[in-house]
């Protein structure tokens, strides 16, 4: 009963997040980095094979823009035109979400230049064994389609390599396990509701969680990896 009350309280707090952040605080809606330049806010995300940019005003309303991106990647300089896609921009470039890179965006909004710079560290993929290795296999088969093989998200789902999901955050083990077993309602991101994953067998949820925690820990998020054989005790 206490566990259920705790879960309901956690979900209630999470559902309140958007309204609490809506007044002046920069919020990344698609799991990317966010920065401000004058009147505008830009969210930047690296996907496998492309980069995404969303430009918004201070009320978080989408702003139409054109522009180019210059990437410094592996000692090479890449330039790409940004073209409209949905409420944002996209450029197809030979990158991976896990890559270390620097991006300089040169945008044009109503004939006004907007320049922003972003940096991304390389994802550390730790050597895992036991339950975490079994979780890695299951994650790649079931979860990576939406959350990305580097855990940095895709256009279909949020990044799990994020402080929102770190050990000790509001998204504790219980919340993540519940999402794997029941799906989840959208409350922070703009990806829509998460359906119940198809393909996870009994017990694999805890193995996947162990893998997620191992990758988070290797990249400086949270404390110790979760024990795949423990109960739903962390909040």
KOLNUNU-64431 format. One record per residue (C-alpha): z, x, y. Coordinates in Angstrom, 2 decimals, decimal comma. Each point is the difference from the previous one (the first is absolute). Layout:
N
R;Z;X;Y
...
END
This chain:
235
R;0,00;0,00;0,00
R;0,91;2,82;2,41
R;-3,26;1,78;-0,83
R;-1,94;-3,17;0,81
R;1,83;-0,41;3,34
R;-0,70;3,61;0,86
R;-3,69;-0,39;-0,81
R;-0,27;-3,16;2,10
R;1,77;1,68;2,92
R;-2,28;3,02;-0,25
R;-3,11;-2,16;-0,03
R;1,31;-2,03;2,95
R;0,51;3,16;2,02
R;-3,47;1,21;-0,89
R;-1,56;-3,29;1,00
R;1,64;0,39;3,39
R;-1,54;3,42;0,60
R;-3,25;-1,03;1,73
R;1,70;-2,16;2,65
R;2,55;2,72;0,65
R;-2,72;2,59;0,48
R;-2,46;-2,15;1,85
R;1,32;0,72;3,49
R;-1,23;3,42;1,05
R;0,58;2,01;-3,17
R;-3,05;1,63;-1,58
R;-0,61;-1,44;-3,46
R;-2,53;1,28;-2,53
R;-1,47;-3,08;-1,68
R;-2,20;1,79;-2,55
R;2,23;2,83;-1,19
R;-1,40;2,66;2,30
R;1,35;2,21;2,75
R;0,25;-1,50;3,46
R;-0,22;1,54;3,47
R;-0,28;-1,20;3,56
R;-2,40;0,98;2,78
R;0,34;-1,79;3,32
R;-0,61;-3,71;-0,49
R;-0,82;0,30;-3,67
R;1,49;0,63;-3,41
R;-2,02;1,46;-2,83
R;0,79;-0,10;-3,69
R;-1,68;2,67;-2,13
R;-0,21;0,11;-3,79
R;-1,80;2,22;-2,49
R;-1,51;-1,70;-3,04
R;-1,87;1,57;-2,89
R;-3,47;0,48;1,47
R;0,67;-1,31;3,49
R;2,28;-0,17;3,02
R;1,14;-3,22;1,65
R;0,99;-0,63;3,62
R;1,48;-3,13;1,57
R;0,32;-0,17;3,78
R;2,39;-2,53;1,53
R;1,52;-0,78;3,39
R;3,75;-0,02;0,68
R;0,19;-3,57;-1,28
R;-1,54;1,22;-3,26
R;-3,21;-1,95;0,55
R;-3,15;1,69;-1,37
R;-2,15;1,84;2,54
R;-3,71;0,64;-0,55
R;-1,00;3,64;0,25
R;-2,67;2,51;-0,94
R;0,32;3,70;-0,51
R;-0,01;3,06;-2,19
R;2,46;1,88;-2,14
R;0,25;3,75;-0,36
R;1,84;1,17;-3,11
R;1,34;3,44;-0,82
R;0,18;0,10;-3,78
R;0,30;3,02;-2,25
R;-1,25;2,36;2,68
R;-3,02;-2,18;0,73
R;-0,81;-2,15;3,01
R;-1,42;-3,44;-0,76
R;-1,32;-2,48;2,54
R;-0,69;-3,66;-0,68
R;-0,88;-3,12;1,94
R;2,50;-2,83;-0,20
R;-1,59;-3,38;-0,70
R;1,58;-3,48;0,15
R;1,65;-1,46;-3,09
R;2,15;-3,10;0,31
R;2,47;0,47;2,85
R;-0,39;3,76;-0,12
R;-2,33;2,94;-0,47
R;-1,09;2,04;-3,00
R;-1,80;3,27;-0,64
R;-1,17;1,14;-3,42
R;0,99;3,64;-0,46
R;0,63;2,25;-3,03
R;3,79;-0,20;0,09
R;2,80;-1,04;-2,32
R;3,14;-1,87;1,02
R;2,08;2,92;-1,31
R;-1,74;2,60;2,21
R;1,55;2,05;2,78
R;-2,02;-0,51;3,16
R;-0,05;-0,31;3,77
R;-1,95;-2,79;1,65
R;-1,04;-0,26;3,63
R;-1,28;-3,42;1,02
R;-2,26;-0,40;2,99
R;-0,16;-3,72;0,68
R;-1,70;-2,05;2,68
R;1,51;-3,29;1,18
R;-1,79;-1,89;2,80
R;-1,58;3,29;1,13
R;3,43;1,68;0,10
R;0,68;3,03;-2,23
R;3,00;-0,08;-2,32
R;0,93;3,17;-1,86
R;2,54;0,28;-2,81
R;1,00;2,65;-2,50
R;1,52;-0,43;-3,45
R;1,18;2,44;-2,65
R;0,61;-0,66;-3,67
R;1,73;2,26;-2,53
R;-1,28;0,44;-3,53
R;1,68;-2,13;-2,64
R;2,05;2,00;-2,48
R;-0,59;-1,37;-3,51
R;2,93;1,23;-2,11
R;-0,12;0,91;-3,65
R;1,73;-2,85;-1,82
R;1,06;-0,64;-3,57
R;1,70;-2,61;-2,12
R;0,37;-3,42;1,63
R;-1,57;1,16;3,28
R;-3,09;1,28;-1,83
R;-0,32;-3,31;-1,83
R;0,37;-1,66;3,39
R;-2,76;2,17;1,44
R;-2,41;-1,16;-2,69
R;0,92;-3,65;0,57
R;-0,20;0,39;3,78
R;-3,49;1,48;-0,17
R;-1,14;-2,79;-2,30
R;1,55;-2,96;1,82
R;1,37;0,85;3,45
R;-2,28;2,66;1,48
R;-2,80;-2,48;0,71
R;2,06;-1,48;2,82
R;2,52;2,73;0,84
R;-2,25;3,03;-0,50
R;0,26;2,85;-2,47
R;1,72;2,06;2,72
R;2,37;-2,91;0,76
R;-1,34;-0,11;3,56
R;-1,44;-3,48;-0,29
R;-3,49;-1,45;0,14
R;-1,69;-2,78;1,93
R;1,49;-2,32;-2,62
R;3,65;1,07;-0,03
R;2,68;1,97;1,86
R;1,09;3,60;-0,51
R;2,99;0,58;-2,25
R;0,35;3,53;1,34
R;1,67;-1,46;3,06
R;3,51;-0,14;1,42
R;0,01;-3,80;-0,40
R;0,06;0,52;-3,77
R;2,14;3,13;-0,22
R;3,20;0,13;-2,02
R;2,75;-1,36;2,23
R;-2,31;-2,23;2,06
R;-0,01;-3,80;0,07
R;-2,61;0,17;-2,78
R;2,45;1,20;-2,64
R;-0,67;0,18;-3,72
R;0,69;-3,73;-0,41
R;-2,62;-1,00;2,56
R;-2,70;2,27;-1,43
R;0,72;-1,08;-3,56
R;-0,08;-3,65;1,07
R;-3,41;0,54;1,60
R;-1,33;1,51;-3,22
R;1,31;-2,90;-2,06
R;-0,53;-2,93;2,35
R;-2,33;1,08;2,80
R;1,11;-0,15;3,64
R;-0,59;-1,99;3,15
R;-1,53;1,84;2,95
R;2,65;0,70;2,62
R;-0,81;3,30;1,73
R;-3,55;1,10;-0,63
R;-3,29;-1,84;0,55
R;-1,22;0,25;-3,59
R;0,98;-3,51;-1,04
R;2,24;-0,96;-2,90
R;0,33;2,34;-2,98
R;-0,87;-1,79;-3,25
R;1,91;0,76;-3,16
R;-1,62;3,14;-1,45
R;-2,00;-0,61;-3,15
R;0,25;2,54;-2,79
R;3,58;1,29;0,19
R;1,83;-0,28;-3,32
R;3,72;-0,65;-0,45
R;1,99;3,01;1,18
R;-2,89;1,65;1,82
R;1,29;-1,23;3,36
R;2,93;2,42;-0,15
R;-2,28;2,83;-1,10
R;-2,34;-0,67;2,93
R;3,02;-0,06;2,32
R;1,13;3,36;-1,38
R;-3,44;1,43;0,78
R;-0,05;-1,47;3,52
R;3,43;1,47;0,72
R;-1,06;3,39;-1,37
R;-3,02;0,15;2,32
R;2,06;-1,19;2,95
R;2,64;2,65;-0,64
R;-2,63;2,74;-0,31
R;-1,27;-1,02;3,42
R;3,37;-0,08;1,74
R;0,75;-3,71;-0,24
R;3,32;-1,25;-1,34
R;2,35;1,81;-2,32
R;-0,18;0,29;-3,77
R;-2,66;-1,70;-2,12
R;1,00;-3,30;-1,57
R;1,22;-0,06;-3,58
R;-2,54;-2,04;-1,93
R;2,72;-1,15;-2,38
R;2,53;-1,12;2,60
R;0,62;-3,57;1,09
R;-1,05;-1,62;3,28
R;2,96;1,44;1,84
R;-1,37;1,63;3,15
R;-0,51;-1,89;3,27
END
